[in-house]
Amino acid sequence: MPPLLAVDGPSLIYRAFFALPDSIKGADGTPVNALLGSTNALLRMIADRGVRAVVVCWGAEAAHYRVEAFPPYHADRPPVPDGLAPQLAAAPDFYAGFGWESADAGELEADDLLHSYAVAEEEAGGRALIVTGDRDLFQCASVNTTVLYLKTGVKGFEEMGPEDVRRRYGVPPELVPDFIALRGDPSDSLPGAKGIGEKTAADLLRRYGSLEEAIAKALRESPRVRAALHEQGEQLAMFKDIATLRRIPVSTLNDRATDLAGGAAAARRQGMGRLAERLEKASSVADL
């Protein structure tokens, strides 16, 4: 069965905005660089992977319960650039022209929704591809779910399955939240355990199997590690909870091919003449 393509909408469109100049403008003179770059990236992935349907996930910038637990969560993220805000607002309707579903996580985050669609697809006997620039999603990697981790811009991605996660972090996907809690995650403003870096975090988890066990067996460790685990035990458990993706009830999607004619019309409405011409001339996504 071809895979479901689940896309981190904010992540992809942010990267596209900074990968292409905002001098690329639409019919009304406002930038369309993020819409154009993200669409081209998705069309390439669809052609390469032969996906059965596309769902673009959106959500809160920071889930309320995560900020309530740790107020600095996401606090260091810069404001949305003026040229990007209208494109973020226009993206769901624009993507709909291509037959791509958009789903909103409401008070939770797009990451939680991506995780939920991947799990639902697996439970239905299918496979999923998750497109994201957020390493939190590495916890979703499995036999039937592959994370396509976006590189800088939208010029490629790194394919992350379970063994790739092990090679990168030294722990399996299911221990990624434990790893984040110990090592920290600057992109989410999570500081991690004092004095414990990536290598020590991975070593602790390999030997003890979980954050909780590492804290329980802290007396076996060096004074520095012991102090970090004992003094920050409750906080580290909270960091792990923040890093753990939530399950949102979702339904599996029906197969839906990319609509080239609908996409061309959407592109013309936005003033993307060259993209519209390419779509109108193509007989399939593989021809683009």
PyMOL commands that set and color helices and strands:
alter all, ss='L'
color gray80, all
select helices_A, chain A and resi 9-19+33-49+64-69+85-96+110-123+135-140+162-169+173-183+186-188+198-208+211-216+218-220+223-231+233-243+260-269+273-281+285-287
alter helices_A, ss='H'
color red, helices_A
select strands_A, chain A and resi 4-8+53-58+101-104+128-132+145-150+157-160
alter strands_A, ss='S'
color yellow, strands_A
deselect
rebuild
show_as cartoon
